[in-house]
Structures are given as structure tokens and as C-alpha cells.
Amino acid sequence: MGVPLDVPGILFKKGKVIKKFPQEQLVDVLLKEIEQTIFTTEHTETTEK
């Protein structure tokens, strides 16, 4: 008990694996993906008008 598991972080998008990374990078990877999604969404909305 108390043995750390070396389990990779896995990022899914629309049910598909898009990225695997070390667990220590979880927060950084998620924040980067959120920023990219927001930018893409805002850019798409701007160009559709």
C-alpha cells in the first residue's frame, strides 16, 4: 500500500485518445488544451459572422 503507480495521463476528445503524457504534466496539458479550444471556438465564431 502506498506504492505510486506510473500511470500515464490520457487526454480524450470526442471519445478518442488525442494525447498521452506523464501524470505530472496533467494540469499543464489540460490548461493548454482548454486555451486552444477557446481560441479555436472564438476564431471560428469571428470568421462565421
mmCIF file of the C-alpha atoms, coordinates in Angstrom:
data_MODEL
# 
_entry.id   MODEL 
# 
loop_
_atom_site.group_PDB 
_atom_site.id 
_atom_site.type_symbol 
_atom_site.label_atom_id 
_atom_site.label_alt_id 
_atom_site.label_comp_id 
_atom_site.label_asym_id 
_atom_site.label_entity_id 
_atom_site.label_seq_id 
_atom_site.pdbx_PDB_ins_code 
_atom_site.Cartn_x 
_atom_site.Cartn_y 
_atom_site.Cartn_z 
_atom_site.occupancy 
_atom_site.B_iso_or_equiv 
_atom_site.pdbx_formal_charge 
_atom_site.auth_seq_id 
_atom_site.auth_comp_id 
_atom_site.auth_asym_id 
_atom_site.auth_atom_id 
_atom_site.pdbx_PDB_model_num 
ATOM 1  C CA . MET A 1 1  ? 0.000   0.000  0.000   1.00 0.00 ? 1  MET A CA 1 
ATOM 2  C CA . GLY A 1 2  ? 1.213   3.494  -0.737  1.00 0.00 ? 2  GLY A CA 1 
ATOM 3  C CA . VAL A 1 3  ? 3.195   2.385  -3.769  1.00 0.00 ? 3  VAL A CA 1 
ATOM 4  C CA . PRO A 1 4  ? 2.950   5.040  -6.502  1.00 0.00 ? 4  PRO A CA 1 
ATOM 5  C CA . LEU A 1 5  ? 1.696   3.792  -9.828  1.00 0.00 ? 5  LEU A CA 1 
ATOM 6  C CA . ASP A 1 6  ? 3.328   5.022  -13.002 1.00 0.00 ? 6  ASP A CA 1 
ATOM 7  C CA . VAL A 1 7  ? 0.072   5.526  -14.881 1.00 0.00 ? 7  VAL A CA 1 
ATOM 8  C CA . PRO A 1 8  ? 0.177   7.903  -17.855 1.00 0.00 ? 8  PRO A CA 1 
ATOM 9  C CA . GLY A 1 9  ? -2.256  10.760 -18.225 1.00 0.00 ? 9  GLY A CA 1 
ATOM 10 C CA . ILE A 1 10 ? -4.521  10.334 -21.227 1.00 0.00 ? 10 ILE A CA 1 
ATOM 11 C CA . LEU A 1 11 ? -6.472  13.135 -22.884 1.00 0.00 ? 11 LEU A CA 1 
ATOM 12 C CA . PHE A 1 12 ? -9.647  12.210 -24.737 1.00 0.00 ? 12 PHE A CA 1 
ATOM 13 C CA . LYS A 1 13 ? -11.548 14.411 -27.167 1.00 0.00 ? 13 LYS A CA 1 
ATOM 14 C CA . LYS A 1 14 ? -14.878 13.287 -28.612 1.00 0.00 ? 14 LYS A CA 1 
ATOM 15 C CA . GLY A 1 15 ? -14.221 9.768  -27.314 1.00 0.00 ? 15 GLY A CA 1 
ATOM 16 C CA . LYS A 1 16 ? -10.796 9.400  -28.942 1.00 0.00 ? 16 LYS A CA 1 
ATOM 17 C CA . VAL A 1 17 ? -7.355  9.472  -27.362 1.00 0.00 ? 17 VAL A CA 1 
ATOM 18 C CA . ILE A 1 18 ? -5.569  12.568 -28.593 1.00 0.00 ? 18 ILE A CA 1 
ATOM 19 C CA . LYS A 1 19 ? -2.582  12.685 -26.257 1.00 0.00 ? 19 LYS A CA 1 
ATOM 20 C CA . LYS A 1 20 ? -0.693  10.604 -23.685 1.00 0.00 ? 20 LYS A CA 1 
ATOM 21 C CA . PHE A 1 21 ? 1.657   12.248 -21.208 1.00 0.00 ? 21 PHE A CA 1 
ATOM 22 C CA . PRO A 1 22 ? 3.239   11.801 -17.761 1.00 0.00 ? 22 PRO A CA 1 
ATOM 23 C CA . GLN A 1 23 ? 0.790   12.387 -14.911 1.00 0.00 ? 23 GLN A CA 1 
ATOM 24 C CA . GLU A 1 24 ? 2.966   15.212 -13.588 1.00 0.00 ? 24 GLU A CA 1 
ATOM 25 C CA . GLN A 1 25 ? 2.035   17.240 -16.701 1.00 0.00 ? 25 GLN A CA 1 
ATOM 26 C CA . LEU A 1 26 ? -1.729  16.797 -16.283 1.00 0.00 ? 26 LEU A CA 1 
ATOM 27 C CA . VAL A 1 27 ? -2.560  20.371 -15.259 1.00 0.00 ? 27 VAL A CA 1 
ATOM 28 C CA . ASP A 1 28 ? -0.300  21.952 -17.890 1.00 0.00 ? 28 ASP A CA 1 
ATOM 29 C CA . VAL A 1 29 ? -1.661  19.749 -20.686 1.00 0.00 ? 29 VAL A CA 1 
ATOM 30 C CA . LEU A 1 30 ? -5.289  20.386 -19.685 1.00 0.00 ? 30 LEU A CA 1 
ATOM 31 C CA . LEU A 1 31 ? -4.815  24.154 -19.444 1.00 0.00 ? 31 LEU A CA 1 
ATOM 32 C CA . LYS A 1 32 ? -3.097  24.251 -22.838 1.00 0.00 ? 32 LYS A CA 1 
ATOM 33 C CA . GLU A 1 33 ? -5.918  22.212 -24.403 1.00 0.00 ? 33 GLU A CA 1 
ATOM 34 C CA . ILE A 1 34 ? -8.576  24.463 -22.816 1.00 0.00 ? 34 ILE A CA 1 
ATOM 35 C CA . GLU A 1 35 ? -6.828  27.596 -24.116 1.00 0.00 ? 35 GLU A CA 1 
ATOM 36 C CA . GLN A 1 36 ? -6.523  26.071 -27.591 1.00 0.00 ? 36 GLN A CA 1 
ATOM 37 C CA . THR A 1 37 ? -10.218 25.098 -27.602 1.00 0.00 ? 37 THR A CA 1 
ATOM 38 C CA . ILE A 1 38 ? -11.290 28.583 -26.503 1.00 0.00 ? 38 ILE A CA 1 
ATOM 39 C CA . PHE A 1 39 ? -9.082  30.215 -29.162 1.00 0.00 ? 39 PHE A CA 1 
ATOM 40 C CA . THR A 1 40 ? -10.390 27.894 -31.874 1.00 0.00 ? 40 THR A CA 1 
ATOM 41 C CA . THR A 1 41 ? -14.008 28.479 -30.823 1.00 0.00 ? 41 THR A CA 1 
ATOM 42 C CA . GLU A 1 42 ? -13.587 32.261 -30.693 1.00 0.00 ? 42 GLU A CA 1 
ATOM 43 C CA . HIS A 1 43 ? -11.768 32.309 -34.036 1.00 0.00 ? 43 HIS A CA 1 
ATOM 44 C CA . THR A 1 44 ? -14.475 30.162 -35.666 1.00 0.00 ? 44 THR A CA 1 
ATOM 45 C CA . GLU A 1 45 ? -17.281 32.362 -34.298 1.00 0.00 ? 45 GLU A CA 1 
ATOM 46 C CA . THR A 1 46 ? -15.499 35.522 -35.530 1.00 0.00 ? 46 THR A CA 1 
ATOM 47 C CA . THR A 1 47 ? -14.993 34.208 -39.059 1.00 0.00 ? 47 THR A CA 1 
ATOM 48 C CA . GLU A 1 48 ? -18.587 32.928 -39.357 1.00 0.00 ? 48 GLU A CA 1 
ATOM 49 C CA . LYS A 1 49 ? -20.114 36.398 -38.824 1.00 0.00 ? 49 LYS A CA 1 
# 
